[in-house]
Amino acid sequence: MAESAISEGITRLVATPHSNSRFKFDLTKVRRLREELQSRLEGRLELATGCDFHLDPENLAAVHKDPSAFCINQRDYLLVEFNEFSIPRSMDQTLHRLHLAGLRPIITHPERNAILRSHPERLAGWVLQGCFVQVTGGAITGGFGKGPREDALAWIGRGLVHIVASDAHNLTSRPLVLRPAYAAVRDLFGEKTAEALFLLNPLAAFEGRPLPCVPEVPAEEPRRKKRFFFF
């Protein structure tokens, strides 16, 4: 996968294994593996570590004890993943507490979460609260179906998306490919937007700097037109 990233023109890569009730995140082990792989790449790709952080009670207790351990490159951006079956209203307060702990939450792949797709106003509210949003490149090119593609593009158009990532898992069904998604965003929204989502903002998160490109977001989700079906 590292060689695939290099051939794609990627220069920096964050390994983000899951951190949830099924997969325990072991930073010491992850860092050791990172060092082993980095030494084999001979400077052709810069690797960092982090995790896809599930917002469960055990994880939240751990992150407040050692916040940077779970973050991208051990800085202050935290990739947060939501349950696809239930997102309690108390999540607003949970995200606020992460802010108070000095973390900058990045909501991962909301375009593939049925709850957030049905209630995009919640996503917009979290962005207004100070969170950031990351969508998957494969979703933009239709790899996860028509609905996720339409929502990802609509949210980019609204200024709700700050980063596009590969979310790669392997070399076949979930490869480390970003060029087609970059081209799609560039063609629809322009070169500056594509550069912000694929280059400038990801680099800032990697280095622990404020994101340079954060669009203003309207406070309310535009109302969808009602459709009527007659039988």
Secondary structure as UniProt FT lines:
FT   HELIX           2..7
FT   TURN            8..9
FT   STRAND          12..15
FT   STRAND          18..19
FT   HELIX           27..41
FT   TURN            42..43
FT   STRAND          46..49
FT   STRAND          52..54
FT   HELIX           57..65
FT   HELIX           67..70
FT   HELIX           72..74
FT   STRAND          77..81
FT   TURN            89..90
FT   HELIX           91..100
FT   TURN            101..102
FT   STRAND          104..108
FT   HELIX           110..112
FT   HELIX           114..118
FT   HELIX           120..129
FT   STRAND          132..136
FT   HELIX           137..140
FT   TURN            141..144
FT   HELIX           146..158
FT   STRAND          163..165
FT   HELIX           179..189
FT   HELIX           191..195
FT   HELIX           196..200
FT   HELIX           201..207
//
